[in-house]
């Protein structure tokens, strides 16, 4: 691989990971806020709420992956155009 390909891949991967983590945090916060009344009314322990959040991550990844890929591509191309 030449130097330009490595630069593009590094740039894309860094943006991709940052955006994926951002979407995961956003989706988890929205899900917790949406279900907070159910958690409080049911007297569910914090350990089960934590497990619920961990087990909901794969479904959130399947939702966030297309958006993350598109935005990472757009940001990477935009930065290449700027430089």
Rosetta constraint file for C-alpha pairs under 8 A:
AtomPair CA 1 CA 5 HARMONIC 6.28 0.50
AtomPair CA 1 CA 6 HARMONIC 6.84 0.50
AtomPair CA 2 CA 6 HARMONIC 6.59 0.50
AtomPair CA 3 CA 7 HARMONIC 6.23 0.50
AtomPair CA 4 CA 8 HARMONIC 6.25 0.50
AtomPair CA 5 CA 9 HARMONIC 6.11 0.50
AtomPair CA 6 CA 10 HARMONIC 6.00 0.50
AtomPair CA 7 CA 11 HARMONIC 6.06 0.50
AtomPair CA 8 CA 12 HARMONIC 6.04 0.50
AtomPair CA 8 CA 76 HARMONIC 7.39 0.50
AtomPair CA 9 CA 13 HARMONIC 5.99 0.50
AtomPair CA 10 CA 14 HARMONIC 6.14 0.50
AtomPair CA 11 CA 15 HARMONIC 6.39 0.50
AtomPair CA 11 CA 76 HARMONIC 6.40 0.50
AtomPair CA 12 CA 16 HARMONIC 5.95 0.50
AtomPair CA 12 CA 72 HARMONIC 6.02 0.50
AtomPair CA 12 CA 73 HARMONIC 6.75 0.50
AtomPair CA 12 CA 76 HARMONIC 5.73 0.50
AtomPair CA 13 CA 17 HARMONIC 6.09 0.50
AtomPair CA 13 CA 72 HARMONIC 7.98 0.50
AtomPair CA 14 CA 18 HARMONIC 6.21 0.50
AtomPair CA 15 CA 19 HARMONIC 6.04 0.50
AtomPair CA 15 CA 72 HARMONIC 5.44 0.50
AtomPair CA 15 CA 75 HARMONIC 7.60 0.50
AtomPair CA 15 CA 76 HARMONIC 7.61 0.50
AtomPair CA 16 CA 20 HARMONIC 6.04 0.50
AtomPair CA 16 CA 68 HARMONIC 6.13 0.50
AtomPair CA 16 CA 69 HARMONIC 6.50 0.50
AtomPair CA 16 CA 71 HARMONIC 7.94 0.50
AtomPair CA 16 CA 72 HARMONIC 5.19 0.50
AtomPair CA 17 CA 21 HARMONIC 6.15 0.50
AtomPair CA 18 CA 22 HARMONIC 6.19 0.50
AtomPair CA 19 CA 23 HARMONIC 6.11 0.50
AtomPair CA 19 CA 68 HARMONIC 5.80 0.50
AtomPair CA 19 CA 71 HARMONIC 7.89 0.50
AtomPair CA 19 CA 72 HARMONIC 7.35 0.50
AtomPair CA 20 CA 24 HARMONIC 6.15 0.50
AtomPair CA 20 CA 61 HARMONIC 7.85 0.50
AtomPair CA 20 CA 64 HARMONIC 6.85 0.50
AtomPair CA 20 CA 65 HARMONIC 7.15 0.50
AtomPair CA 20 CA 68 HARMONIC 5.81 0.50
AtomPair CA 21 CA 25 HARMONIC 6.20 0.50
AtomPair CA 22 CA 26 HARMONIC 6.16 0.50
AtomPair CA 23 CA 27 HARMONIC 5.99 0.50
AtomPair CA 23 CA 64 HARMONIC 6.35 0.50
AtomPair CA 23 CA 68 HARMONIC 7.86 0.50
AtomPair CA 24 CA 28 HARMONIC 6.03 0.50
AtomPair CA 24 CA 57 HARMONIC 7.26 0.50
AtomPair CA 24 CA 60 HARMONIC 6.67 0.50
AtomPair CA 24 CA 61 HARMONIC 7.13 0.50
AtomPair CA 24 CA 64 HARMONIC 7.51 0.50
AtomPair CA 25 CA 29 HARMONIC 6.08 0.50
AtomPair CA 26 CA 30 HARMONIC 6.19 0.50
AtomPair CA 27 CA 31 HARMONIC 6.04 0.50
AtomPair CA 27 CA 60 HARMONIC 6.83 0.50
AtomPair CA 28 CA 32 HARMONIC 6.07 0.50
AtomPair CA 28 CA 53 HARMONIC 6.94 0.50
AtomPair CA 28 CA 57 HARMONIC 7.84 0.50
AtomPair CA 29 CA 33 HARMONIC 6.11 0.50
AtomPair CA 30 CA 34 HARMONIC 5.99 0.50
AtomPair CA 31 CA 35 HARMONIC 6.17 0.50
AtomPair CA 32 CA 36 HARMONIC 5.66 0.50
AtomPair CA 35 CA 39 HARMONIC 6.36 0.50
AtomPair CA 36 CA 40 HARMONIC 6.20 0.50
AtomPair CA 37 CA 41 HARMONIC 6.02 0.50
AtomPair CA 38 CA 42 HARMONIC 5.99 0.50
AtomPair CA 39 CA 43 HARMONIC 6.23 0.50
AtomPair CA 39 CA 44 HARMONIC 5.69 0.50
AtomPair CA 39 CA 49 HARMONIC 7.59 0.50
AtomPair CA 40 CA 44 HARMONIC 6.94 0.50
AtomPair CA 44 CA 48 HARMONIC 6.62 0.50
AtomPair CA 44 CA 49 HARMONIC 6.98 0.50
AtomPair CA 45 CA 49 HARMONIC 6.62 0.50
AtomPair CA 46 CA 50 HARMONIC 6.11 0.50
AtomPair CA 47 CA 51 HARMONIC 6.28 0.50
AtomPair CA 48 CA 52 HARMONIC 6.07 0.50
AtomPair CA 49 CA 53 HARMONIC 6.29 0.50
AtomPair CA 50 CA 54 HARMONIC 6.26 0.50
AtomPair CA 51 CA 55 HARMONIC 6.02 0.50
AtomPair CA 52 CA 56 HARMONIC 6.13 0.50
AtomPair CA 53 CA 57 HARMONIC 6.61 0.50
AtomPair CA 56 CA 60 HARMONIC 6.50 0.50
AtomPair CA 57 CA 61 HARMONIC 6.10 0.50
AtomPair CA 58 CA 62 HARMONIC 6.39 0.50
AtomPair CA 59 CA 63 HARMONIC 6.53 0.50
AtomPair CA 60 CA 64 HARMONIC 6.03 0.50
AtomPair CA 61 CA 65 HARMONIC 5.69 0.50
AtomPair CA 62 CA 66 HARMONIC 7.79 0.50
AtomPair CA 63 CA 67 HARMONIC 7.74 0.50
AtomPair CA 64 CA 68 HARMONIC 5.92 0.50
AtomPair CA 65 CA 69 HARMONIC 6.07 0.50
AtomPair CA 66 CA 70 HARMONIC 6.19 0.50
AtomPair CA 67 CA 71 HARMONIC 6.13 0.50
AtomPair CA 68 CA 72 HARMONIC 5.96 0.50
AtomPair CA 69 CA 73 HARMONIC 6.14 0.50
AtomPair CA 70 CA 74 HARMONIC 6.22 0.50
AtomPair CA 71 CA 75 HARMONIC 6.04 0.50
AtomPair CA 72 CA 76 HARMONIC 5.96 0.50
AtomPair CA 73 CA 77 HARMONIC 6.05 0.50
AtomPair CA 74 CA 78 HARMONIC 6.00 0.50
AtomPair CA 75 CA 79 HARMONIC 6.13 0.50
AtomPair CA 76 CA 80 HARMONIC 6.22 0.50
AtomPair CA 77 CA 81 HARMONIC 6.08 0.50
AtomPair CA 78 CA 82 HARMONIC 6.16 0.50
AtomPair CA 79 CA 83 HARMONIC 6.23 0.50
